[in-house]
Amino acid sequence: AVLMFWGMFSGMFNPQPKVVIEKASITKTGNQYDVSIAVREVGGASTQITKAEILVDGTPQPIDLSKTKDLTLQAGQSKNLVGTANADLKPGVTYYIAVYYQKGNGEERSELYPVTVR
């Protein structure tokens, strides 16, 4: 009985980080694309954003987040990530963005978020 109770409720005692994308935009500027991603930590535990990617024809392309100084997210915190992408994107086309973050000793991916290039 104790093991069943612990298995059912241990998640409430040991929060795990979970990052969701609330909003994102991609804007063409010259030869590259400015990317803005609003994220929120909803799992109740602090974490670190490790990377972001955009799927182009099913292939992940990196988003350079070096414009964002602090990639740490505290429990419940929202943050706007600012970066650039050099992928071959087309205006008016919808792509999918994912953010990766630390979870335990590994890395977890957020849900894919649709965004249309402006």
Secondary structure, 3 states (H helix, E strand, C coil): CHHHHHHHHHHHHCCCCCEEEEEEEEEEECCEEEEEEEEEECCCCCEEEEEEEEEECCEEEEEECCCCCCCEECCCCEEEEEEEECCCCCCCCEEEEEEEEEECCEEEECCCEEEEEC
